[in-house]
């Protein structure tokens, strides 16, 4: 039984984990940087400790400081959330060496799946189809990658081996532009993950990005919780997720789930994880990578399965068997998640910083908001721009879209610019409504300007009608009804006439 859990993260995911721990009766410990001194997760936790200055390298990436705090406060376990140290096998091993439970997979599994190149080689040996790319294990020099690129074929992707979230990723269209892109990808990967190693992967055009959520315990039980559609991306960053996918049928779901379980078993995986696939137009799927952590978009799976994934993570880390069997998993209804980011969709999605002066959070049936901000909180340039996740559930996909439209209309954030207008425009997109999109849809076939011009024309028409209505009402108000020549009503005149003629 865990008595106290330290959350080695910040923002909405730290708040999410704190809430799960509270429901399980577990005390929580928050850590924070100087920029997050007034953060919501600091206020919610039972205890909070300063890590260091605002930059991640001096705070949330300091595993030694976090473990030292865990020892001093008597924490039994550490939950890494996602990002930062969540996929660092050295941190997981350091927790084990310190006698602290790491709420996540074993260090060996993180090493096998956390390094994307090793993961591809591992699952390929297990018979899982992979996207063509550099299969060699270990670091490859720029000269090696430049020599291998023509054999893979263009277009291709340069990807960081040590992380995800679009960091350290570049799209390459020709050999001539590749050297500069390699250097840029390595610099970004080094800054984000402390590891500049990269590998190459064939870019499959017209593909959909679909992932399978897994849970595995220490008794060898592995189950999949259906799929999530994550194709709506910009610069390889996910923007909107759905569960289930409008593209996946029951047969494909079963095949992908079984392959995902097979990949997890290949590395003796334990705890929550996600296998990501690229699926082409003919429903052929290829292993993309495994995220050995909790995913940002896990709430949509929770909404359609009714399973609290964070609580299951904690139970598994305690050494308990899974609460569910594969036959217990049933997808009910449809869920959609919109990532609410502090960025300007009308200015190339430039990050927006500042203090939130007012915020109205949507609510009502089937609406959930995971956030780590509040009115008065300052959005800084040091961390990811995501400030909240808006999740809705409906009995059907159509109902979920209508509910998301309503929730987005209710959501009000003042003080910083957000991408809420982008999500509103997307929810009105014909191709989105029809489920006809892929990973390039937002960048190549979606335009805020075109849709905004349509909105502007609608607004102009509405303004004209409003002016006409106001003018008509003004005219009615200005009309004066002349007083009748007689001093009483016709009914009284009639009664007088009747009395006279009796």
C-alpha positions as CSV (number, residue, x, y, z in Angstrom):
1,X,0.0,0.0,0.0
2,X,1.4,3.4,-1.0
3,X,1.1,6.0,1.8
4,X,2.6,9.0,-0.2
5,X,3.2,9.5,-3.9
6,X,5.4,12.3,-5.4
7,X,4.3,13.6,-8.8
8,X,7.4,14.5,-10.8
9,X,5.6,16.8,-13.3
10,X,3.5,20.0,-13.6
11,X,0.4,21.4,-15.1
12,X,-2.8,19.5,-15.8
13,X,-1.3,16.1,-15.7
14,X,0.0,16.7,-12.2
15,X,-3.4,17.8,-11.1
16,X,-4.9,14.7,-12.8
17,X,-2.6,12.4,-10.9
18,X,-3.2,14.2,-7.5
19,X,-7.0,13.7,-7.9
20,X,-6.6,10.0,-8.6
21,X,-4.4,9.6,-5.5
22,X,-6.9,11.4,-3.4
23,X,-9.6,9.1,-4.4
24,X,-7.4,6.2,-3.4
25,X,-6.6,7.8,-0.1
26,X,-2.9,8.5,-0.9
27,X,-1.1,11.6,0.2
28,X,0.5,13.6,-2.6
29,X,3.8,15.6,-3.0
30,X,4.3,18.2,-5.7
31,X,7.5,19.6,-7.0
32,X,7.7,22.9,-8.8
33,X,10.1,25.4,-10.5
34,X,10.3,29.0,-9.6
35,X,7.9,29.8,-12.5
36,X,5.3,27.4,-11.1
37,X,5.4,28.6,-7.5
38,X,1.7,29.6,-7.7
39,X,0.7,26.6,-10.0
40,X,-2.5,24.7,-9.4
41,X,-0.8,21.4,-8.7
42,X,1.2,23.1,-6.0
43,X,-2.0,24.3,-4.3
44,X,-3.7,20.9,-4.6
45,X,-0.9,18.6,-3.2
46,X,-0.5,17.8,0.5
47,X,3.1,18.9,0.3
48,X,5.2,20.9,-2.2
49,X,8.9,21.4,-2.7
50,X,10.9,23.8,-4.8
51,X,13.1,22.2,-7.5
52,X,15.0,25.2,-8.9
53,X,14.9,27.8,-11.6
54,X,12.3,27.9,-14.4
55,X,14.2,26.1,-17.2
56,X,13.4,22.4,-17.3
57,X,17.1,21.4,-17.2
58,X,17.4,23.0,-13.8
59,X,14.1,21.8,-12.4
60,X,11.8,19.1,-13.8
61,X,14.7,17.3,-15.5
62,X,16.7,17.1,-12.3
63,X,16.1,13.5,-11.4
64,X,18.6,13.6,-8.6
65,X,16.8,16.5,-6.9
66,X,13.4,14.8,-7.3
67,X,14.7,11.5,-5.7
68,X,16.3,13.5,-2.9
69,X,13.0,15.2,-2.2
70,X,11.2,11.9,-2.3
71,X,13.6,10.5,0.3
72,X,13.3,13.5,2.6
73,X,9.4,13.6,2.5
74,X,9.0,9.8,2.8
75,X,7.3,9.2,-0.5
76,X,6.8,5.5,-1.3
77,X,6.5,6.0,-5.1
78,X,7.0,8.5,-7.9
79,X,4.6,9.1,-10.8
80,X,6.4,10.8,-13.7
81,X,3.2,11.8,-15.7
82,X,4.3,12.4,-19.3
83,X,7.2,14.2,-20.8
84,X,10.3,15.3,-18.7
85,X,11.6,12.1,-17.0
86,X,8.7,9.8,-17.9
87,X,10.6,7.8,-20.5
88,X,14.1,7.9,-19.0
89,X,15.3,4.5,-18.0
90,X,18.1,6.0,-15.9
91,X,15.5,7.8,-13.8
92,X,13.4,4.7,-13.4
93,X,16.5,2.7,-12.3
94,X,17.6,5.5,-9.9
95,X,14.2,5.2,-8.2
96,X,14.6,1.5,-7.9
97,X,18.1,1.9,-6.4
98,X,16.7,4.4,-3.9
99,X,14.0,2.0,-2.8
100,X,11.2,4.1,-4.3
101,X,8.6,2.6,-6.7
102,X,8.5,4.1,-10.1
103,X,4.9,4.1,-11.3
104,X,5.6,3.0,-14.8
105,X,7.4,0.3,-16.8
106,X,10.6,-1.5,-15.9
107,X,13.9,0.3,-16.9
108,X,14.6,-2.5,-19.3
109,X,11.3,-2.0,-21.1
110,X,11.8,1.8,-21.3
111,X,15.3,1.2,-22.8
112,X,13.9,-1.3,-25.3
113,X,10.9,0.8,-26.4
114,X,12.0,4.3,-25.4
115,X,14.8,4.4,-28.0
116,X,12.8,4.4,-31.2
117,X,15.5,2.7,-33.3
118,X,15.8,-0.2,-30.8
119,X,12.1,-0.4,-30.5
120,X,11.7,-0.9,-34.3
121,X,14.3,-3.6,-34.3
122,X,12.7,-5.3,-31.3
123,X,9.1,-5.4,-32.6
124,X,10.3,-6.3,-36.1
125,X,11.9,-9.5,-34.6
126,X,8.6,-10.2,-32.9
127,X,6.8,-10.2,-36.3
128,X,5.2,-6.7,-36.0
129,X,5.2,-4.8,-39.3
130,X,7.3,-1.6,-39.2
131,X,7.6,1.5,-41.4
132,X,10.7,1.2,-43.6
133,X,13.6,3.1,-42.1
134,X,17.0,2.8,-40.5
135,X,16.9,-0.5,-38.6
136,X,20.4,-0.3,-37.1
137,X,20.7,-0.2,-33.4
138,X,22.9,2.5,-31.9
139,X,23.9,6.0,-32.9
140,X,24.3,6.8,-36.6
141,X,26.4,9.6,-37.9
142,X,25.2,12.2,-40.3
143,X,27.3,10.6,-43.1
144,X,25.6,7.2,-42.4
145,X,22.1,8.7,-42.5
146,X,22.8,10.6,-45.7
147,X,24.0,7.4,-47.3
148,X,21.0,5.4,-46.2
149,X,18.4,8.1,-47.1
150,X,18.2,7.4,-50.9
151,X,17.7,3.7,-50.2
152,X,14.7,4.4,-48.0
153,X,13.3,7.0,-50.5
154,X,12.0,10.5,-50.2
155,X,10.0,12.0,-48.6
156,X,11.1,10.7,-45.2
157,X,11.2,11.8,-41.6
158,X,14.2,12.5,-39.3
159,X,13.1,11.5,-35.8
160,X,14.6,11.7,-32.3
161,X,15.3,8.3,-30.9
162,X,14.8,9.5,-27.3
163,X,11.5,11.2,-27.3
164,X,8.2,12.1,-29.0
165,X,5.7,15.0,-29.2
166,X,7.2,16.2,-32.5
167,X,10.4,17.3,-30.9
168,X,13.5,16.6,-32.9
169,X,11.5,15.7,-36.0
170,X,12.0,17.1,-39.5
171,X,10.4,16.2,-42.8
172,X,12.9,15.8,-45.7
173,X,11.9,16.1,-49.4
174,X,15.4,15.9,-51.0
175,X,19.0,14.9,-50.2
176,X,20.1,18.5,-50.7
177,X,18.2,19.9,-47.8
178,X,18.9,17.0,-45.5
179,X,22.2,18.0,-43.9
180,X,20.8,21.3,-42.5
181,X,17.6,19.5,-41.3
182,X,19.7,16.8,-39.6
183,X,21.6,19.4,-37.6
184,X,18.3,21.2,-36.6
185,X,16.7,17.9,-35.5
186,X,19.7,17.0,-33.4
187,X,19.9,20.4,-31.7
188,X,16.1,20.2,-30.9
189,X,16.4,16.6,-29.6
190,X,19.4,17.5,-27.4
191,X,17.6,20.5,-25.9
192,X,14.3,18.5,-25.3
193,X,15.6,15.1,-24.2
194,X,19.3,15.5,-23.5
195,X,20.0,13.1,-26.4
196,X,20.7,14.3,-30.0
197,X,20.5,10.8,-31.6
198,X,18.1,10.5,-34.6
199,X,17.0,7.9,-37.1
200,X,15.2,7.9,-40.4
201,X,11.7,6.7,-41.3
202,X,9.8,6.6,-44.6
203,X,7.0,9.1,-44.7
204,X,3.7,7.3,-45.7
205,X,1.5,9.8,-47.5
206,X,-2.2,9.8,-46.8
207,X,-1.7,7.8,-43.6
208,X,-3.7,8.0,-40.4
209,X,-2.1,8.0,-36.9
210,X,-3.9,5.5,-34.7
211,X,-2.7,4.3,-31.3
212,X,-3.7,1.4,-29.1
213,X,-3.8,1.9,-25.3
214,X,-2.4,-1.0,-23.3
215,X,-2.4,-2.1,-19.7
216,X,-0.1,-4.8,-18.4
217,X,0.5,-6.2,-14.9
218,X,3.3,-8.1,-13.2
219,X,1.4,-11.4,-13.6
220,X,1.7,-11.5,-17.4
221,X,-1.7,-10.1,-18.1
222,X,-1.8,-7.7,-21.1
223,X,-5.0,-6.1,-22.4
224,X,-5.8,-3.3,-25.0
225,X,-8.4,-0.7,-24.4
226,X,-9.4,0.0,-28.0
227,X,-7.9,2.7,-30.2
228,X,-7.5,6.5,-30.4
229,X,-7.6,8.5,-33.7
230,X,-4.7,11.0,-33.5
231,X,-4.4,12.1,-37.1
232,X,-5.3,15.7,-36.6
233,X,-1.8,17.2,-36.1
234,X,0.2,20.2,-36.9
235,X,4.0,20.0,-37.1
236,X,3.7,16.5,-35.7
237,X,1.9,17.8,-32.6
238,X,-1.5,16.3,-31.9
239,X,-4.4,18.7,-31.7
240,X,-7.5,16.6,-31.5
241,X,-8.1,13.0,-30.6
242,X,-11.1,10.7,-30.9
243,X,-12.1,7.3,-29.5
244,X,-13.0,5.2,-31.3
245,X,-11.6,6.1,-34.7
246,X,-14.2,6.8,-37.4
247,X,-11.8,4.8,-39.8
248,X,-11.3,1.6,-37.8
249,X,-13.8,-1.3,-38.0
250,X,-14.1,-4.1,-35.4
251,X,-11.9,-6.5,-37.4
252,X,-9.0,-3.9,-37.8
253,X,-9.3,-3.0,-34.1
254,X,-8.9,-6.6,-33.1
255,X,-5.9,-7.2,-35.4
256,X,-4.2,-4.0,-34.2
257,X,-4.9,-4.7,-30.6
258,X,-3.5,-8.2,-30.8
259,X,-0.3,-7.0,-32.5
260,X,0.1,-4.3,-29.9
261,X,-0.2,-6.9,-27.1
262,X,2.4,-9.0,-29.0
263,X,4.8,-6.0,-29.1
264,X,4.3,-5.3,-25.4
265,X,5.0,-9.0,-24.5
266,X,8.2,-8.8,-26.6
267,X,9.7,-6.5,-24.0
268,X,7.9,-7.9,-20.9
269,X,6.1,-4.6,-20.6
270,X,4.3,-3.7,-17.3
271,X,2.0,-0.7,-16.5
272,X,0.3,1.6,-19.0
273,X,1.7,2.1,-22.4
274,X,0.7,3.0,-26.0
275,X,1.6,1.4,-29.3
276,X,1.3,3.9,-32.2
277,X,0.6,2.8,-35.7
278,X,0.5,4.4,-39.1
279,X,-2.5,3.1,-41.2
280,X,-2.6,3.6,-44.9
281,X,-5.7,4.0,-47.1
282,X,-6.0,0.2,-47.6
283,X,-6.0,-0.4,-43.8
284,X,-2.4,-1.8,-43.8
285,X,-0.8,-0.8,-40.5
286,X,2.8,-0.3,-39.5
287,X,4.4,0.1,-36.0
288,X,5.5,3.6,-35.5
289,X,6.7,3.7,-31.9
290,X,5.8,2.8,-28.3
291,X,5.2,5.4,-25.7
292,X,6.2,3.9,-22.4
293,X,4.1,6.3,-20.3
294,X,0.7,7.8,-19.8
295,X,-0.5,9.6,-22.9
296,X,-1.8,13.2,-23.0
297,X,-4.9,11.9,-24.8
298,X,-5.7,9.1,-22.3
299,X,-9.0,10.8,-21.2
300,X,-10.8,9.8,-24.4
301,X,-10.1,6.2,-23.7
302,X,-11.3,6.6,-20.2
303,X,-14.5,8.2,-21.4
304,X,-15.5,5.3,-23.7
305,X,-14.3,2.4,-21.5
306,X,-15.1,3.8,-18.0
307,X,-11.6,2.8,-16.8
308,X,-9.5,5.2,-14.8
309,X,-6.1,4.6,-16.3
310,X,-4.1,6.5,-13.7
311,X,-5.7,4.5,-10.9
312,X,-4.9,1.3,-12.7
313,X,-1.3,2.5,-13.1
314,X,-1.1,2.9,-9.3
315,X,-2.7,-0.5,-8.6
316,X,-0.3,-2.2,-11.0
317,X,2.7,-0.5,-9.3
318,X,1.4,-1.8,-6.0
319,X,1.8,-5.3,-7.4
320,X,-1.9,-6.0,-7.9
321,X,-3.3,-7.8,-10.9
322,X,-5.4,-5.9,-13.6
323,X,-8.9,-5.1,-12.5
324,X,-10.2,-6.1,-16.0
325,X,-9.9,-8.9,-18.5
326,X,-9.9,-8.4,-22.3
327,X,-13.5,-9.6,-22.6
328,X,-14.6,-6.9,-20.1
329,X,-13.5,-4.1,-22.4
330,X,-16.4,-2.6,-24.3
331,X,-16.3,0.7,-26.1
332,X,-19.5,2.8,-25.3
333,X,-20.3,6.0,-27.2
334,X,-17.7,8.4,-28.7
335,X,-15.3,10.8,-27.1
336,X,-13.4,13.8,-28.5
337,X,-10.5,15.7,-27.0
338,X,-9.4,19.2,-28.0
339,X,-6.0,20.5,-26.7
340,X,-6.5,24.1,-25.6
341,X,-3.1,25.8,-26.2
342,X,-1.9,29.3,-25.5
343,X,-1.2,30.2,-29.1
344,X,-2.6,32.4,-31.8
345,X,-4.2,30.4,-34.7
346,X,-4.4,33.6,-36.8
347,X,-0.7,34.2,-36.5
348,X,0.9,30.9,-37.5
349,X,0.1,29.5,-34.1
350,X,2.7,31.6,-32.4
351,X,2.9,31.0,-28.6
352,X,1.1,33.5,-26.4
353,X,2.2,34.4,-22.9
354,X,0.8,36.6,-20.2
355,X,-1.6,36.4,-17.2
356,X,-5.0,34.9,-17.4
357,X,-7.4,37.6,-16.3
358,X,-10.7,35.7,-16.7
359,X,-11.7,32.1,-17.4
360,X,-15.1,30.4,-17.8
361,X,-14.8,26.6,-17.9
362,X,-17.6,24.7,-19.8
363,X,-19.6,22.1,-17.9
364,X,-22.8,20.1,-18.3
365,X,-23.5,16.5,-19.3
366,X,-20.6,14.6,-20.9
367,X,-18.1,17.5,-20.6
368,X,-14.7,17.2,-18.8
369,X,-11.9,19.7,-18.5
370,X,-8.4,18.8,-17.3
371,X,-6.5,21.9,-16.6
372,X,-3.7,23.3,-14.4
373,X,-4.5,27.0,-14.7
374,X,-6.8,29.5,-13.1
375,X,-7.6,33.2,-13.3
376,X,-4.5,35.1,-12.3
377,X,-2.1,32.3,-13.4
378,X,0.7,33.4,-15.6
379,X,1.5,31.5,-18.9
380,X,5.3,31.6,-19.3
381,X,7.5,30.7,-22.3
382,X,9.4,28.0,-20.4
383,X,7.0,25.0,-20.9
384,X,4.6,23.4,-23.4
385,X,1.8,25.9,-24.4
386,X,-1.0,23.4,-23.6
387,X,-3.1,24.9,-20.8
388,X,-6.1,22.5,-20.8
389,X,-7.7,19.5,-22.4
390,X,-11.4,19.7,-23.2
391,X,-13.0,16.3,-23.5
392,X,-16.6,15.5,-24.4
393,X,-18.6,12.2,-24.6
394,X,-21.7,11.4,-26.6
395,X,-23.7,8.4,-27.4
396,X,-22.7,8.8,-31.1
397,X,-19.9,10.7,-32.9
398,X,-22.4,13.2,-34.1
399,X,-23.6,13.9,-30.6
400,X,-20.0,14.3,-29.4
401,X,-19.3,16.8,-32.1
402,X,-22.4,18.9,-31.2
403,X,-21.4,18.7,-27.5
404,X,-17.9,19.8,-28.3
405,X,-19.2,22.8,-30.3
406,X,-21.3,23.8,-27.4
407,X,-18.4,23.4,-24.9
408,X,-16.0,25.4,-27.1
409,X,-18.6,28.2,-27.3
410,X,-18.8,28.3,-23.5
411,X,-15.1,28.2,-23.0
412,X,-13.8,31.7,-22.3
413,X,-10.1,32.6,-21.6
414,X,-9.0,36.2,-21.4
415,X,-5.5,37.5,-21.0
416,X,-3.8,35.2,-23.5
417,X,-4.7,34.1,-27.0
418,X,-5.8,30.5,-27.4
419,X,-6.5,28.1,-30.3
420,X,-10.2,27.8,-29.4
421,X,-11.2,29.5,-32.7
422,X,-9.2,26.8,-34.5
423,X,-11.1,24.0,-32.8
424,X,-14.4,25.8,-33.5
425,X,-13.6,26.1,-37.2
426,X,-12.4,22.4,-37.3
427,X,-15.7,21.2,-35.8
428,X,-17.5,22.9,-38.7
429,X,-15.2,21.4,-41.3
430,X,-17.0,19.1,-43.8
431,X,-14.1,16.7,-44.0
432,X,-13.8,16.4,-40.3
433,X,-17.6,15.8,-39.9
434,X,-17.2,13.0,-42.5
435,X,-14.2,11.5,-40.8
436,X,-12.2,12.0,-44.0
437,X,-8.8,13.3,-42.9
438,X,-5.2,12.1,-42.4
439,X,-2.1,13.3,-40.7
440,X,-1.6,16.1,-43.4
441,X,-5.1,17.4,-43.3
442,X,-4.5,20.4,-41.0
443,X,-1.4,21.5,-42.8
444,X,-2.4,21.0,-46.4
445,X,-6.2,21.0,-46.7
446,X,-7.4,23.2,-43.8
447,X,-7.3,27.0,-43.7
448,X,-8.3,29.3,-40.9
449,X,-8.4,32.2,-43.5
450,X,-10.9,30.6,-45.8
451,X,-13.2,29.5,-43.1
452,X,-12.8,32.9,-41.3
453,X,-13.9,34.7,-44.5
454,X,-17.0,32.6,-44.5
455,X,-17.6,33.4,-40.9
456,X,-17.0,37.1,-41.7
457,X,-19.7,37.0,-44.5
458,X,-22.1,35.3,-42.1
459,X,-21.3,38.0,-39.5
460,X,-22.0,40.7,-42.0
461,X,-25.3,39.3,-43.0
462,X,-26.3,38.9,-39.3
463,X,-25.3,42.6,-38.7
464,X,-27.5,43.7,-41.6
465,X,-30.5,41.8,-40.2
466,X,-29.8,43.1,-36.7
467,X,-29.8,46.7,-38.1
468,X,-33.1,46.1,-39.9
469,X,-34.8,44.7,-36.8
470,X,-33.5,47.5,-34.7
471,X,-34.8,50.1,-37.2
472,X,-38.2,48.4,-37.3
473,X,-38.5,48.3,-33.5
474,X,-37.4,52.0,-33.4
475,X,-40.2,52.9,-35.9
476,X,-42.8,51.0,-33.8
477,X,-41.7,52.8,-30.7
478,X,-42.0,56.1,-32.4
479,X,-45.6,55.6,-33.5
480,X,-48.2,57.7,-31.5
481,X,-51.8,56.4,-31.4
482,X,-54.2,59.4,-31.6
483,X,-56.8,59.6,-28.9
484,X,-60.3,58.9,-30.1
485,X,-62.9,61.7,-30.6
486,X,-65.1,60.2,-28.0
487,X,-64.2,60.2,-24.3
488,X,-65.0,56.6,-23.6
489,X,-64.8,53.1,-25.2
490,X,-67.0,51.6,-27.8
491,X,-68.3,49.1,-25.3
492,X,-69.6,51.8,-23.1
493,X,-71.2,53.6,-26.0
494,X,-72.9,50.3,-27.0
495,X,-74.3,49.7,-23.5
496,X,-75.7,53.3,-23.4
497,X,-77.3,52.8,-26.7
498,X,-78.9,49.5,-25.6
499,X,-80.3,51.2,-22.4
500,X,-81.8,54.0,-24.5
501,X,-83.7,51.5,-26.7
502,X,-85.2,49.3,-24.1
